[in-house]
């Protein structure tokens, strides 16, 4: 569940509006990352932020938490692309 979805709780009693916002955002992410340029950018982001060691011996543990946050952003983008493809 995203922050937008959490903030939308209580705004309306119609869950269809919340679902529509989520679906619209997923479609937007697919449009941005669905073409060749977007795929290249997403591949670069994955190489930079996901396919790297999360913790390096001798570094402050907070770096691992920061790196995991970066990974989660990329994973969220990929999840939204997959969700939009199923709509």
N, CA, C and O atoms as a Maestro MAE file, in Angstrom:
{
 s_m_m2io_version
 :::
 2.0.0
}

f_m_ct {
 s_m_title
 :::
 protein
 m_atom[348] {
  # First column is atom index #
  i_m_mmod_type
  r_m_x_coord
  r_m_y_coord
  r_m_z_coord
  i_m_residue_number
  s_m_chain_name
  s_m_pdb_residue_name
  s_m_pdb_atom_name
  i_m_atomic_number
  :::
  1 25 0.847 -1.168 0.000 1 A "UNK " " N  " 7
  2 3 0.000 0.000 0.000 1 A "UNK " " CA " 6
  3 2 0.897 1.236 0.000 1 A "UNK " " C  " 6
  4 15 1.858 1.323 0.765 1 A "UNK " " O  " 8
  5 25 0.569 2.181 -0.863 2 A "UNK " " N  " 7
  6 3 1.377 3.389 -0.998 2 A "UNK " " CA " 6
  7 2 0.884 4.477 -0.041 2 A "UNK " " C  " 6
  8 15 -0.162 4.341 0.594 2 A "UNK " " O  " 8
  9 25 1.672 5.567 0.047 3 A "UNK " " N  " 7
  10 3 1.257 6.698 0.882 3 A "UNK " " CA " 6
  11 2 -0.027 7.305 0.346 3 A "UNK " " C  " 6
  12 15 -0.908 7.686 1.117 3 A "UNK " " O  " 8
  13 25 -0.138 7.395 -0.985 4 A "UNK " " N  " 7
  14 3 -1.359 7.950 -1.572 4 A "UNK " " CA " 6
  15 2 -2.583 7.141 -1.154 4 A "UNK " " C  " 6
  16 15 -3.632 7.702 -0.839 4 A "UNK " " O  " 8
  17 25 -2.436 5.828 -1.155 5 A "UNK " " N  " 7
  18 3 -3.547 4.976 -0.757 5 A "UNK " " CA " 6
  19 2 -3.857 5.140 0.727 5 A "UNK " " C  " 6
  20 15 -5.023 5.155 1.122 5 A "UNK " " O  " 8
  21 25 -2.811 5.262 1.551 6 A "UNK " " N  " 7
  22 3 -3.029 5.476 2.982 6 A "UNK " " CA " 6
  23 2 -3.710 6.816 3.246 6 A "UNK " " C  " 6
  24 15 -4.615 6.912 4.074 6 A "UNK " " O  " 8
  25 25 -3.260 7.854 2.525 7 A "UNK " " N  " 7
  26 3 -3.857 9.169 2.715 7 A "UNK " " CA " 6
  27 2 -5.290 9.208 2.208 7 A "UNK " " C  " 6
  28 15 -6.095 10.007 2.685 7 A "UNK " " O  " 8
  29 25 -5.612 8.357 1.251 8 A "UNK " " N  " 7
  30 3 -6.961 8.331 0.694 8 A "UNK " " CA " 6
  31 2 -7.957 7.655 1.627 8 A "UNK " " C  " 6
  32 15 -9.166 7.793 1.442 8 A "UNK " " O  " 8
  33 25 -7.471 6.935 2.616 9 A "UNK " " N  " 7
  34 3 -8.364 6.272 3.557 9 A "UNK " " CA " 6
  35 2 -9.171 7.330 4.293 9 A "UNK " " C  " 6
  36 15 -8.614 8.265 4.869 9 A "UNK " " O  " 8
  37 25 -10.438 7.177 4.267 10 A "UNK " " N  " 7
  38 3 -11.314 8.116 4.942 10 A "UNK " " CA " 6
  39 2 -11.771 9.265 4.061 10 A "UNK " " C  " 6
  40 15 -12.711 9.972 4.427 10 A "UNK " " O  " 8
  41 25 -11.143 9.476 2.920 11 A "UNK " " N  " 7
  42 3 -11.566 10.563 2.040 11 A "UNK " " CA " 6
  43 2 -12.882 10.229 1.347 11 A "UNK " " C  " 6
  44 15 -13.707 11.108 1.101 11 A "UNK " " O  " 8
  45 25 -13.061 8.982 1.045 12 A "UNK " " N  " 7
  46 3 -14.273 8.573 0.372 12 A "UNK " " CA " 6
  47 2 -14.673 7.192 0.869 12 A "UNK " " C  " 6
  48 15 -13.829 6.388 1.265 12 A "UNK " " O  " 8
  49 25 -15.941 6.941 0.842 13 A "UNK " " N  " 7
  50 3 -16.398 5.610 1.225 13 A "UNK " " CA " 6
  51 2 -16.426 4.680 0.021 13 A "UNK " " C  " 6
  52 15 -16.662 3.480 0.161 13 A "UNK " " O  " 8
  53 25 -16.186 5.229 -1.147 14 A "UNK " " N  " 7
  54 3 -16.189 4.438 -2.378 14 A "UNK " " CA " 6
  55 2 -14.786 3.931 -2.659 14 A "UNK " " C  " 6
  56 15 -13.920 4.696 -3.085 14 A "UNK " " O  " 8
  57 25 -14.557 2.650 -2.425 15 A "UNK " " N  " 7
  58 3 -13.222 2.082 -2.639 15 A "UNK " " CA " 6
  59 2 -12.848 2.066 -4.113 15 A "UNK " " C  " 6
  60 15 -11.669 1.944 -4.447 15 A "UNK " " O  " 8
  61 25 -13.831 2.187 -5.000 16 A "UNK " " N  " 7
  62 3 -13.528 2.210 -6.433 16 A "UNK " " CA " 6
  63 2 -12.683 3.427 -6.800 16 A "UNK " " C  " 6
  64 15 -11.845 3.346 -7.698 16 A "UNK " " O  " 8
  65 25 -12.890 4.540 -6.123 17 A "UNK " " N  " 7
  66 3 -12.106 5.745 -6.408 17 A "UNK " " CA " 6
  67 2 -10.638 5.529 -6.044 17 A "UNK " " C  " 6
  68 15 -9.743 5.946 -6.779 17 A "UNK " " O  " 8
  69 25 -10.397 4.880 -4.913 18 A "UNK " " N  " 7
  70 3 -9.022 4.598 -4.496 18 A "UNK " " CA " 6
  71 2 -8.379 3.616 -5.469 18 A "UNK " " C  " 6
  72 15 -7.230 3.794 -5.875 18 A "UNK " " O  " 8
  73 25 -9.120 2.591 -5.837 19 A "UNK " " N  " 7
  74 3 -8.597 1.608 -6.797 19 A "UNK " " CA " 6
  75 2 -8.316 2.261 -8.146 19 A "UNK " " C  " 6
  76 15 -7.328 1.935 -8.804 19 A "UNK " " O  " 8
  77 25 -9.188 3.187 -8.559 20 A "UNK " " N  " 7
  78 3 -8.988 3.872 -9.833 20 A "UNK " " CA " 6
  79 2 -7.714 4.712 -9.802 20 A "UNK " " C  " 6
  80 15 -6.964 4.735 -10.777 20 A "UNK " " O  " 8
  81 25 -7.464 5.403 -8.686 21 A "UNK " " N  " 7
  82 3 -6.236 6.192 -8.569 21 A "UNK " " CA " 6
  83 2 -5.005 5.292 -8.648 21 A "UNK " " C  " 6
  84 15 -4.019 5.634 -9.301 21 A "UNK " " O  " 8
  85 25 -5.066 4.135 -7.977 22 A "UNK " " N  " 7
  86 3 -3.953 3.191 -8.005 22 A "UNK " " CA " 6
  87 2 -3.736 2.664 -9.426 22 A "UNK " " C  " 6
  88 15 -2.603 2.581 -9.900 22 A "UNK " " O  " 8
  89 25 -4.829 2.312 -10.096 23 A "UNK " " N  " 7
  90 3 -4.718 1.807 -11.463 23 A "UNK " " CA " 6
  91 2 -4.191 2.874 -12.410 23 A "UNK " " C  " 6
  92 15 -3.376 2.587 -13.286 23 A "UNK " " O  " 8
  93 25 -4.661 4.116 -12.231 24 A "UNK " " N  " 7
  94 3 -4.179 5.217 -13.084 24 A "UNK " " CA " 6
  95 2 -2.682 5.441 -12.901 24 A "UNK " " C  " 6
  96 15 -1.958 5.664 -13.871 24 A "UNK " " O  " 8
  97 25 -2.222 5.381 -11.650 25 A "UNK " " N  " 7
  98 3 -0.795 5.551 -11.394 25 A "UNK " " CA " 6
  99 2 0.007 4.413 -12.017 25 A "UNK " " C  " 6
  100 15 1.074 4.645 -12.584 25 A "UNK " " O  " 8
  101 25 -0.494 3.198 -11.916 26 A "UNK " " N  " 7
  102 3 0.201 2.060 -12.524 26 A "UNK " " CA " 6
  103 2 0.287 2.220 -14.037 26 A "UNK " " C  " 6
  104 15 1.323 1.930 -14.636 26 A "UNK " " O  " 8
  105 25 -0.791 2.680 -14.652 27 A "UNK " " N  " 7
  106 3 -0.774 2.909 -16.101 27 A "UNK " " CA " 6
  107 2 0.233 4.004 -16.475 27 A "UNK " " C  " 6
  108 15 0.930 3.898 -17.483 27 A "UNK " " O  " 8
  109 25 0.299 5.042 -15.658 28 A "UNK " " N  " 7
  110 3 1.270 6.119 -15.898 28 A "UNK " " CA " 6
  111 2 2.694 5.581 -15.834 28 A "UNK " " C  " 6
  112 15 3.514 5.888 -16.700 28 A "UNK " " O  " 8
  113 25 2.989 4.787 -14.821 29 A "UNK " " N  " 7
  114 3 4.329 4.206 -14.683 29 A "UNK " " CA " 6
  115 2 4.642 3.330 -15.891 29 A "UNK " " C  " 6
  116 15 5.766 3.349 -16.391 29 A "UNK " " O  " 8
  117 25 3.667 2.565 -16.365 30 A "UNK " " N  " 7
  118 3 3.878 1.726 -17.547 30 A "UNK " " CA " 6
  119 2 4.147 2.582 -18.777 30 A "UNK " " C  " 6
  120 15 5.009 2.240 -19.586 30 A "UNK " " O  " 8
  121 25 3.423 3.691 -18.932 31 A "UNK " " N  " 7
  122 3 3.670 4.570 -20.089 31 A "UNK " " CA " 6
  123 2 5.079 5.160 -20.040 31 A "UNK " " C  " 6
  124 15 5.752 5.258 -21.067 31 A "UNK " " O  " 8
  125 25 5.519 5.551 -18.854 32 A "UNK " " N  " 7
  126 3 6.840 6.163 -18.722 32 A "UNK " " CA " 6
  127 2 7.955 5.144 -18.953 32 A "UNK " " C  " 6
  128 15 8.927 5.429 -19.652 32 A "UNK " " O  " 8
  129 25 7.811 3.968 -18.370 33 A "UNK " " N  " 7
  130 3 8.872 2.963 -18.443 33 A "UNK " " CA " 6
  131 2 8.599 1.871 -19.477 33 A "UNK " " C  " 6
  132 15 9.396 0.942 -19.609 33 A "UNK " " O  " 8
  133 25 7.491 1.964 -20.211 34 A "UNK " " N  " 7
  134 3 7.120 0.906 -21.143 34 A "UNK " " CA " 6
  135 2 7.793 0.982 -22.500 34 A "UNK " " C  " 6
  136 15 7.816 -0.006 -23.233 34 A "UNK " " O  " 8
  137 25 8.339 2.129 -22.844 35 A "UNK " " N  " 7
  138 3 9.002 2.224 -24.147 35 A "UNK " " CA " 6
  139 2 10.482 1.858 -24.011 35 A "UNK " " C  " 6
  140 15 10.965 1.562 -22.918 35 A "UNK " " O  " 8
  141 25 11.181 1.883 -25.128 36 A "UNK " " N  " 7
  142 3 12.590 1.463 -25.125 36 A "UNK " " CA " 6
  143 2 13.452 2.335 -24.212 36 A "UNK " " C  " 6
  144 15 14.289 1.820 -23.471 36 A "UNK " " O  " 8
  145 25 13.253 3.637 -24.263 37 A "UNK " " N  " 7
  146 3 14.032 4.532 -23.403 37 A "UNK " " CA " 6
  147 2 13.739 4.272 -21.919 37 A "UNK " " C  " 6
  148 15 14.653 4.244 -21.095 37 A "UNK " " O  " 8
  149 25 12.476 4.085 -21.596 38 A "UNK " " N  " 7
  150 3 12.104 3.809 -20.217 38 A "UNK " " CA " 6
  151 2 12.688 2.497 -19.724 38 A "UNK " " C  " 6
  152 15 13.114 2.391 -18.574 38 A "UNK " " O  " 8
  153 25 12.706 1.498 -20.595 39 A "UNK " " N  " 7
  154 3 13.281 0.211 -20.219 39 A "UNK " " CA " 6
  155 2 14.789 0.332 -19.980 39 A "UNK " " C  " 6
  156 15 15.331 -0.285 -19.063 39 A "UNK " " O  " 8
  157 25 15.456 1.130 -20.812 40 A "UNK " " N  " 7
  158 3 16.893 1.348 -20.607 40 A "UNK " " CA " 6
  159 2 17.145 2.068 -19.288 40 A "UNK " " C  " 6
  160 15 18.070 1.724 -18.552 40 A "UNK " " O  " 8
  161 25 16.322 3.063 -18.994 41 A "UNK " " N  " 7
  162 3 16.466 3.790 -17.730 41 A "UNK " " CA " 6
  163 2 16.217 2.870 -16.538 41 A "UNK " " C  " 6
  164 15 16.962 2.904 -15.559 41 A "UNK " " O  " 8
  165 25 15.175 2.051 -16.619 42 A "UNK " " N  " 7
  166 3 14.871 1.131 -15.534 42 A "UNK " " CA " 6
  167 2 15.987 0.101 -15.355 42 A "UNK " " C  " 6
  168 15 16.321 -0.264 -14.228 42 A "UNK " " O  " 8
  169 25 16.556 -0.360 -16.453 43 A "UNK " " N  " 7
  170 3 17.679 -1.306 -16.366 43 A "UNK " " CA " 6
  171 2 18.871 -0.645 -15.679 43 A "UNK " " C  " 6
  172 15 19.537 -1.267 -14.852 43 A "UNK " " O  " 8
  173 25 19.136 0.604 -16.017 44 A "UNK " " N  " 7
  174 3 20.248 1.334 -15.372 44 A "UNK " " CA " 6
  175 2 19.965 1.500 -13.878 44 A "UNK " " C  " 6
  176 15 20.852 1.302 -13.049 44 A "UNK " " O  " 8
  177 25 18.733 1.863 -13.541 45 A "UNK " " N  " 7
  178 3 18.369 2.036 -12.137 45 A "UNK " " CA " 6
  179 2 18.523 0.721 -11.375 45 A "UNK " " C  " 6
  180 15 18.992 0.712 -10.237 45 A "UNK " " O  " 8
  181 25 18.134 -0.378 -11.995 46 A "UNK " " N  " 7
  182 3 18.291 -1.695 -11.358 46 A "UNK " " CA " 6
  183 2 19.773 -2.006 -11.141 46 A "UNK " " C  " 6
  184 15 20.154 -2.499 -10.080 46 A "UNK " " O  " 8
  185 25 20.607 -1.719 -12.143 47 A "UNK " " N  " 7
  186 3 22.048 -1.955 -12.007 47 A "UNK " " CA " 6
  187 2 22.662 -1.101 -10.900 47 A "UNK " " C  " 6
  188 15 23.544 -1.560 -10.174 47 A "UNK " " O  " 8
  189 25 22.198 0.135 -10.773 48 A "UNK " " N  " 7
  190 3 22.767 1.065 -9.801 48 A "UNK " " CA " 6
  191 2 22.288 0.833 -8.374 48 A "UNK " " C  " 6
  192 15 23.042 1.027 -7.421 48 A "UNK " " O  " 8
  193 25 21.028 0.417 -8.229 49 A "UNK " " N  " 7
  194 3 20.427 0.409 -6.900 49 A "UNK " " CA " 6
  195 2 19.978 -0.953 -6.385 49 A "UNK " " C  " 6
  196 15 19.801 -1.124 -5.179 49 A "UNK " " O  " 8
  197 25 19.789 -1.925 -7.274 50 A "UNK " " N  " 7
  198 3 19.290 -3.229 -6.830 50 A "UNK " " CA " 6
  199 2 20.378 -4.288 -6.901 50 A "UNK " " C  " 6
  200 15 20.573 -5.051 -5.955 50 A "UNK " " O  " 8
  201 25 21.071 -4.332 -8.001 51 A "UNK " " N  " 7
  202 3 22.061 -5.389 -8.228 51 A "UNK " " CA " 6
  203 2 23.434 -5.029 -7.675 51 A "UNK " " C  " 6
  204 15 24.455 -5.231 -8.333 51 A "UNK " " O  " 8
  205 25 23.444 -4.500 -6.472 52 A "UNK " " N  " 7
  206 3 24.688 -4.134 -5.787 52 A "UNK " " CA " 6
  207 2 24.625 -4.660 -4.359 52 A "UNK " " C  " 6
  208 15 23.537 -4.914 -3.842 52 A "UNK " " O  " 8
  209 25 25.767 -4.825 -3.723 53 A "UNK " " N  " 7
  210 3 25.747 -5.279 -2.320 53 A "UNK " " CA " 6
  211 2 24.994 -4.275 -1.453 53 A "UNK " " C  " 6
  212 15 25.147 -3.062 -1.603 53 A "UNK " " O  " 8
  213 25 24.194 -4.793 -0.564 54 A "UNK " " N  " 7
  214 3 23.406 -3.908 0.297 54 A "UNK " " CA " 6
  215 2 24.224 -3.403 1.479 54 A "UNK " " C  " 6
  216 15 23.994 -2.298 1.969 54 A "UNK " " O  " 8
  217 25 25.164 -4.199 1.930 55 A "UNK " " N  " 7
  218 3 25.997 -3.804 3.065 55 A "UNK " " CA " 6
  219 2 27.446 -4.155 2.750 55 A "UNK " " C  " 6
  220 15 27.743 -5.232 2.234 55 A "UNK " " O  " 8
  221 25 28.316 -3.247 3.065 56 A "UNK " " N  " 7
  222 3 29.751 -3.446 2.845 56 A "UNK " " CA " 6
  223 2 30.420 -3.474 4.210 56 A "UNK " " C  " 6
  224 15 30.198 -2.579 5.026 56 A "UNK " " O  " 8
  225 25 31.232 -4.482 4.466 57 A "UNK " " N  " 7
  226 3 31.898 -4.545 5.770 57 A "UNK " " CA " 6
  227 2 32.661 -3.256 6.075 57 A "UNK " " C  " 6
  228 15 33.345 -2.702 5.215 57 A "UNK " " O  " 8
  229 25 32.531 -2.805 7.294 58 A "UNK " " N  " 7
  230 3 33.247 -1.610 7.725 58 A "UNK " " CA " 6
  231 2 32.482 -0.312 7.545 58 A "UNK " " C  " 6
  232 15 32.936 0.737 8.004 58 A "UNK " " O  " 8
  233 25 31.327 -0.358 6.883 59 A "UNK " " N  " 7
  234 3 30.545 0.871 6.728 59 A "UNK " " CA " 6
  235 2 29.483 0.953 7.811 59 A "UNK " " C  " 6
  236 15 29.140 -0.040 8.452 59 A "UNK " " O  " 8
  237 25 28.985 2.134 7.994 60 A "UNK " " N  " 7
  238 3 27.935 2.369 8.975 60 A "UNK " " CA " 6
  239 2 26.686 1.570 8.588 60 A "UNK " " C  " 6
  240 15 26.319 1.552 7.413 60 A "UNK " " O  " 8
  241 25 26.029 0.912 9.541 61 A "UNK " " N  " 7
  242 3 24.824 0.125 9.225 61 A "UNK " " CA " 6
  243 2 23.707 0.943 8.591 61 A "UNK " " C  " 6
  244 15 22.863 0.391 7.885 61 A "UNK " " O  " 8
  245 25 23.689 2.244 8.831 62 A "UNK " " N  " 7
  246 3 22.630 3.066 8.238 62 A "UNK " " CA " 6
  247 2 22.693 3.063 6.716 62 A "UNK " " C  " 6
  248 15 21.679 3.283 6.054 62 A "UNK " " O  " 8
  249 25 23.874 2.814 6.157 63 A "UNK " " N  " 7
  250 3 23.993 2.734 4.700 63 A "UNK " " CA " 6
  251 2 23.167 1.576 4.146 63 A "UNK " " C  " 6
  252 15 22.608 1.688 3.055 63 A "UNK " " O  " 8
  253 25 23.083 0.474 4.875 64 A "UNK " " N  " 7
  254 3 22.286 -0.674 4.438 64 A "UNK " " CA " 6
  255 2 20.800 -0.310 4.413 64 A "UNK " " C  " 6
  256 15 20.080 -0.707 3.497 64 A "UNK " " O  " 8
  257 25 20.345 0.436 5.408 65 A "UNK " " N  " 7
  258 3 18.943 0.851 5.422 65 A "UNK " " CA " 6
  259 2 18.647 1.783 4.253 65 A "UNK " " C  " 6
  260 15 17.600 1.670 3.616 65 A "UNK " " O  " 8
  261 25 19.556 2.692 3.974 66 A "UNK " " N  " 7
  262 3 19.392 3.614 2.851 66 A "UNK " " CA " 6
  263 2 19.349 2.842 1.544 66 A "UNK " " C  " 6
  264 15 18.491 3.098 0.698 66 A "UNK " " O  " 8
  265 25 20.275 1.891 1.370 67 A "UNK " " N  " 7
  266 3 20.324 1.091 0.144 67 A "UNK " " CA " 6
  267 2 19.049 0.280 -0.033 67 A "UNK " " C  " 6
  268 15 18.554 0.133 -1.151 67 A "UNK " " O  " 8
  269 25 18.519 -0.244 1.058 68 A "UNK " " N  " 7
  270 3 17.271 -1.012 0.967 68 A "UNK " " CA " 6
  271 2 16.114 -0.115 0.547 68 A "UNK " " C  " 6
  272 15 15.224 -0.556 -0.181 68 A "UNK " " O  " 8
  273 25 16.115 1.123 0.992 69 A "UNK " " N  " 7
  274 3 15.093 2.077 0.559 69 A "UNK " " CA " 6
  275 2 15.172 2.336 -0.935 69 A "UNK " " C  " 6
  276 15 14.144 2.418 -1.607 69 A "UNK " " O  " 8
  277 25 16.387 2.466 -1.459 70 A "UNK " " N  " 7
  278 3 16.556 2.650 -2.898 70 A "UNK " " CA " 6
  279 2 16.022 1.439 -3.659 70 A "UNK " " C  " 6
  280 15 15.348 1.588 -4.678 70 A "UNK " " O  " 8
  281 25 16.320 0.263 -3.169 71 A "UNK " " N  " 7
  282 3 15.831 -0.961 -3.816 71 A "UNK " " CA " 6
  283 2 14.310 -1.003 -3.835 71 A "UNK " " C  " 6
  284 15 13.702 -1.415 -4.824 71 A "UNK " " O  " 8
  285 25 13.702 -0.575 -2.739 72 A "UNK " " N  " 7
  286 3 12.245 -0.618 -2.667 72 A "UNK " " CA " 6
  287 2 11.585 0.299 -3.686 72 A "UNK " " C  " 6
  288 15 10.510 -0.021 -4.193 72 A "UNK " " O  " 8
  289 25 12.205 1.426 -3.995 73 A "UNK " " N  " 7
  290 3 11.650 2.326 -5.003 73 A "UNK " " CA " 6
  291 2 11.627 1.620 -6.359 73 A "UNK " " C  " 6
  292 15 10.619 1.662 -7.064 73 A "UNK " " O  " 8
  293 25 12.725 0.978 -6.722 74 A "UNK " " N  " 7
  294 3 12.801 0.285 -8.004 74 A "UNK " " CA " 6
  295 2 11.804 -0.871 -8.027 74 A "UNK " " C  " 6
  296 15 11.128 -1.085 -9.034 74 A "UNK " " O  " 8
  297 25 11.710 -1.601 -6.948 75 A "UNK " " N  " 7
  298 3 10.759 -2.715 -6.882 75 A "UNK " " CA " 6
  299 2 9.319 -2.222 -6.990 75 A "UNK " " C  " 6
  300 15 8.482 -2.896 -7.592 75 A "UNK " " O  " 8
  301 25 9.018 -1.063 -6.418 76 A "UNK " " N  " 7
  302 3 7.678 -0.503 -6.516 76 A "UNK " " CA " 6
  303 2 7.363 -0.139 -7.968 76 A "UNK " " C  " 6
  304 15 6.263 -0.408 -8.451 76 A "UNK " " O  " 8
  305 25 8.314 0.463 -8.655 77 A "UNK " " N  " 7
  306 3 8.124 0.794 -10.074 77 A "UNK " " CA " 6
  307 2 7.849 -0.480 -10.872 77 A "UNK " " C  " 6
  308 15 6.923 -0.521 -11.681 77 A "UNK " " O  " 8
  309 25 8.648 -1.507 -10.643 78 A "UNK " " N  " 7
  310 3 8.469 -2.764 -11.376 78 A "UNK " " CA " 6
  311 2 7.127 -3.418 -11.044 78 A "UNK " " C  " 6
  312 15 6.480 -3.981 -11.928 78 A "UNK " " O  " 8
  313 25 6.710 -3.350 -9.799 79 A "UNK " " N  " 7
  314 3 5.425 -3.922 -9.412 79 A "UNK " " CA " 6
  315 2 4.269 -3.182 -10.079 79 A "UNK " " C  " 6
  316 15 3.293 -3.799 -10.508 79 A "UNK " " O  " 8
  317 25 4.383 -1.866 -10.163 80 A "UNK " " N  " 7
  318 3 3.328 -1.082 -10.804 80 A "UNK " " CA " 6
  319 2 3.273 -1.358 -12.305 80 A "UNK " " C  " 6
  320 15 2.192 -1.383 -12.893 80 A "UNK " " O  " 8
  321 25 4.437 -1.564 -12.926 81 A "UNK " " N  " 7
  322 3 4.447 -1.922 -14.356 81 A "UNK " " CA " 6
  323 2 3.732 -3.257 -14.549 81 A "UNK " " C  " 6
  324 15 2.898 -3.393 -15.444 81 A "UNK " " O  " 8
  325 25 4.052 -4.229 -13.722 82 A "UNK " " N  " 7
  326 3 3.412 -5.539 -13.836 82 A "UNK " " CA " 6
  327 2 1.912 -5.455 -13.578 82 A "UNK " " C  " 6
  328 15 1.127 -6.125 -14.248 82 A "UNK " " O  " 8
  329 25 1.515 -4.635 -12.610 83 A "UNK " " N  " 7
  330 3 0.105 -4.480 -12.314 83 A "UNK " " CA " 6
  331 2 -0.628 -3.855 -13.512 83 A "UNK " " C  " 6
  332 15 -1.716 -4.299 -13.878 83 A "UNK " " O  " 8
  333 25 -0.026 -2.828 -14.116 84 A "UNK " " N  " 7
  334 3 -0.660 -2.159 -15.251 84 A "UNK " " CA " 6
  335 2 -0.796 -3.098 -16.443 84 A "UNK " " C  " 6
  336 15 -1.773 -3.005 -17.186 84 A "UNK " " O  " 8
  337 25 0.141 -3.979 -16.635 85 A "UNK " " N  " 7
  338 3 0.063 -4.932 -17.743 85 A "UNK " " CA " 6
  339 2 -1.080 -5.922 -17.568 85 A "UNK " " C  " 6
  340 15 -1.550 -6.505 -18.545 85 A "UNK " " O  " 8
  341 25 -1.531 -6.119 -16.329 86 A "UNK " " N  " 7
  342 3 -2.629 -7.050 -16.053 86 A "UNK " " CA " 6
  343 2 -3.997 -6.365 -16.141 86 A "UNK " " C  " 6
  344 15 -5.027 -7.039 -16.142 86 A "UNK " " O  " 8
  345 25 -4.012 -5.029 -16.213 87 A "UNK " " N  " 7
  346 3 -5.299 -4.306 -16.248 87 A "UNK " " CA " 6
  347 2 -5.959 -4.432 -17.597 87 A "UNK " " C  " 6
  348 15 -7.044 -3.889 -17.807 87 A "UNK " " O  " 8
  :::
 }
 m_bond[347] {
  # First column is bond index #
  i_m_from
  i_m_to
  i_m_order
  :::
  1 1 2 1
  2 2 3 1
  3 3 4 2
  4 3 5 1
  5 5 6 1
  6 6 7 1
  7 7 8 2
  8 7 9 1
  9 9 10 1
  10 10 11 1
  11 11 12 2
  12 11 13 1
  13 13 14 1
  14 14 15 1
  15 15 16 2
  16 15 17 1
  17 17 18 1
  18 18 19 1
  19 19 20 2
  20 19 21 1
  21 21 22 1
  22 22 23 1
  23 23 24 2
  24 23 25 1
  25 25 26 1
  26 26 27 1
  27 27 28 2
  28 27 29 1
  29 29 30 1
  30 30 31 1
  31 31 32 2
  32 31 33 1
  33 33 34 1
  34 34 35 1
  35 35 36 2
  36 35 37 1
  37 37 38 1
  38 38 39 1
  39 39 40 2
  40 39 41 1
  41 41 42 1
  42 42 43 1
  43 43 44 2
  44 43 45 1
  45 45 46 1
  46 46 47 1
  47 47 48 2
  48 47 49 1
  49 49 50 1
  50 50 51 1
  51 51 52 2
  52 51 53 1
  53 53 54 1
  54 54 55 1
  55 55 56 2
  56 55 57 1
  57 57 58 1
  58 58 59 1
  59 59 60 2
  60 59 61 1
  61 61 62 1
  62 62 63 1
  63 63 64 2
  64 63 65 1
  65 65 66 1
  66 66 67 1
  67 67 68 2
  68 67 69 1
  69 69 70 1
  70 70 71 1
  71 71 72 2
  72 71 73 1
  73 73 74 1
  74 74 75 1
  75 75 76 2
  76 75 77 1
  77 77 78 1
  78 78 79 1
  79 79 80 2
  80 79 81 1
  81 81 82 1
  82 82 83 1
  83 83 84 2
  84 83 85 1
  85 85 86 1
  86 86 87 1
  87 87 88 2
  88 87 89 1
  89 89 90 1
  90 90 91 1
  91 91 92 2
  92 91 93 1
  93 93 94 1
  94 94 95 1
  95 95 96 2
  96 95 97 1
  97 97 98 1
  98 98 99 1
  99 99 100 2
  100 99 101 1
  101 101 102 1
  102 102 103 1
  103 103 104 2
  104 103 105 1
  105 105 106 1
  106 106 107 1
  107 107 108 2
  108 107 109 1
  109 109 110 1
  110 110 111 1
  111 111 112 2
  112 111 113 1
  113 113 114 1
  114 114 115 1
  115 115 116 2
  116 115 117 1
  117 117 118 1
  118 118 119 1
  119 119 120 2
  120 119 121 1
  121 121 122 1
  122 122 123 1
  123 123 124 2
  124 123 125 1
  125 125 126 1
  126 126 127 1
  127 127 128 2
  128 127 129 1
  129 129 130 1
  130 130 131 1
  131 131 132 2
  132 131 133 1
  133 133 134 1
  134 134 135 1
  135 135 136 2
  136 135 137 1
  137 137 138 1
  138 138 139 1
  139 139 140 2
  140 139 141 1
  141 141 142 1
  142 142 143 1
  143 143 144 2
  144 143 145 1
  145 145 146 1
  146 146 147 1
  147 147 148 2
  148 147 149 1
  149 149 150 1
  150 150 151 1
  151 151 152 2
  152 151 153 1
  153 153 154 1
  154 154 155 1
  155 155 156 2
  156 155 157 1
  157 157 158 1
  158 158 159 1
  159 159 160 2
  160 159 161 1
  161 161 162 1
  162 162 163 1
  163 163 164 2
  164 163 165 1
  165 165 166 1
  166 166 167 1
  167 167 168 2
  168 167 169 1
  169 169 170 1
  170 170 171 1
  171 171 172 2
  172 171 173 1
  173 173 174 1
  174 174 175 1
  175 175 176 2
  176 175 177 1
  177 177 178 1
  178 178 179 1
  179 179 180 2
  180 179 181 1
  181 181 182 1
  182 182 183 1
  183 183 184 2
  184 183 185 1
  185 185 186 1
  186 186 187 1
  187 187 188 2
  188 187 189 1
  189 189 190 1
  190 190 191 1
  191 191 192 2
  192 191 193 1
  193 193 194 1
  194 194 195 1
  195 195 196 2
  196 195 197 1
  197 197 198 1
  198 198 199 1
  199 199 200 2
  200 199 201 1
  201 201 202 1
  202 202 203 1
  203 203 204 2
  204 203 205 1
  205 205 206 1
  206 206 207 1
  207 207 208 2
  208 207 209 1
  209 209 210 1
  210 210 211 1
  211 211 212 2
  212 211 213 1
  213 213 214 1
  214 214 215 1
  215 215 216 2
  216 215 217 1
  217 217 218 1
  218 218 219 1
  219 219 220 2
  220 219 221 1
  221 221 222 1
  222 222 223 1
  223 223 224 2
  224 223 225 1
  225 225 226 1
  226 226 227 1
  227 227 228 2
  228 227 229 1
  229 229 230 1
  230 230 231 1
  231 231 232 2
  232 231 233 1
  233 233 234 1
  234 234 235 1
  235 235 236 2
  236 235 237 1
  237 237 238 1
  238 238 239 1
  239 239 240 2
  240 239 241 1
  241 241 242 1
  242 242 243 1
  243 243 244 2
  244 243 245 1
  245 245 246 1
  246 246 247 1
  247 247 248 2
  248 247 249 1
  249 249 250 1
  250 250 251 1
  251 251 252 2
  252 251 253 1
  253 253 254 1
  254 254 255 1
  255 255 256 2
  256 255 257 1
  257 257 258 1
  258 258 259 1
  259 259 260 2
  260 259 261 1
  261 261 262 1
  262 262 263 1
  263 263 264 2
  264 263 265 1
  265 265 266 1
  266 266 267 1
  267 267 268 2
  268 267 269 1
  269 269 270 1
  270 270 271 1
  271 271 272 2
  272 271 273 1
  273 273 274 1
  274 274 275 1
  275 275 276 2
  276 275 277 1
  277 277 278 1
  278 278 279 1
  279 279 280 2
  280 279 281 1
  281 281 282 1
  282 282 283 1
  283 283 284 2
  284 283 285 1
  285 285 286 1
  286 286 287 1
  287 287 288 2
  288 287 289 1
  289 289 290 1
  290 290 291 1
  291 291 292 2
  292 291 293 1
  293 293 294 1
  294 294 295 1
  295 295 296 2
  296 295 297 1
  297 297 298 1
  298 298 299 1
  299 299 300 2
  300 299 301 1
  301 301 302 1
  302 302 303 1
  303 303 304 2
  304 303 305 1
  305 305 306 1
  306 306 307 1
  307 307 308 2
  308 307 309 1
  309 309 310 1
  310 310 311 1
  311 311 312 2
  312 311 313 1
  313 313 314 1
  314 314 315 1
  315 315 316 2
  316 315 317 1
  317 317 318 1
  318 318 319 1
  319 319 320 2
  320 319 321 1
  321 321 322 1
  322 322 323 1
  323 323 324 2
  324 323 325 1
  325 325 326 1
  326 326 327 1
  327 327 328 2
  328 327 329 1
  329 329 330 1
  330 330 331 1
  331 331 332 2
  332 331 333 1
  333 333 334 1
  334 334 335 1
  335 335 336 2
  336 335 337 1
  337 337 338 1
  338 338 339 1
  339 339 340 2
  340 339 341 1
  341 341 342 1
  342 342 343 1
  343 343 344 2
  344 343 345 1
  345 345 346 1
  346 346 347 1
  347 347 348 2
  :::
 }
}
